[in-house]
């Protein structure tokens, strides 16, 4: 399963259960360990992920870091955990500061299971910076966040590569925050700057400042709105140029969408199926189409190419119906969403029946 698919599945699960996680220990087990696992590190191998790593500092003995990621027996990344939703201000990073100073790790992560703040020593060698150079929110992330997070994955981890971009990331985040503040509440300096060529030497009186502050805010809102509309128009144009094939039954089914609720379990199951089928087809060809009584998984969003149906409306009695070579449903009970992996062969067989004998562009040959 790709990192983005794993994180989407984890995000769905955490979003549904975060209110149930009340302690730091529960946060580690339900949120932080799966996150570290998604990065490719084996949380059950102490030579790779060591919990409670001892990090004595001066007269302070027996202090321990929550998790240390090791490579060649040496720590490369430290995790300090707070309870779910806990305060992640710099005042609560004291232990991480001390651990960072006495180990060889170049990266420290402060997390509450929802937000992950990544620190390093850009300002002074061997002293952790006061501000993170990268933040990742498991409930609200973008594609560019995944691109940065991949650099910390086991398969791609390279200290020099991360440090090369860390400085730019830190400055970019600060500038973005400043621009967002100026768009919402333009500062006097910003208003002076953008209106300088318009005043033609006139004094910047309180009345002029008030007038141009309103104009500046309105101009920012309009510019942002226009950019959003341009992106939406582009997406709509692509959709019109490439209409999705649907049967009459599918159109009737999807048009009656009232009461349809796509659950976190269905989303998680969808991403698991995508990962299972990745050796055969690219993930974007596997599409989810929810209905009242089941959630259909289709190839190419084509109702004539059904793969399976997730019957997750009753979370206490999960089941999946997989289509065989005769387009007949074979139903299997599941004890959890992860049980879908037990039926990987049947899911792949369902897709194989729709593929041509020789590979075509867009298909990934089976290993």
Secondary structure, 3 states (H helix, E strand, C coil): CCHHHHHHHHHHHHHHHHHHCCCHHHHHHHHHHHHHHHCCCCCCCCCCEEEEEECCECCECCCEEEEEEEECCEEEEEEEECCCCCCCCHHHCHHHHHHHHHCCCCEEEEECCCEEEEECCCCECCECCCCCCEEEECCCCCHHHHHHHHHHCCCCCCHHHHHHHHHHHHHHHHHHHHHHHHHHCCCHHHHHHHHHHHHCCCCCCHHHHHHHHHHHHHHHHHHHHHHHHHHHHHHHHHHHHCCCCCCHHHHHHHHCCCCCCCCHHHHHHHHHHHHHHCCCECHHHEEEEECCCCEEEEECCCCCCEEEEEECCCCCCEEEEEECCCCCEEEEEECCHHHHHHHHHHHHHHHHCCCCCCCCCCECCCC
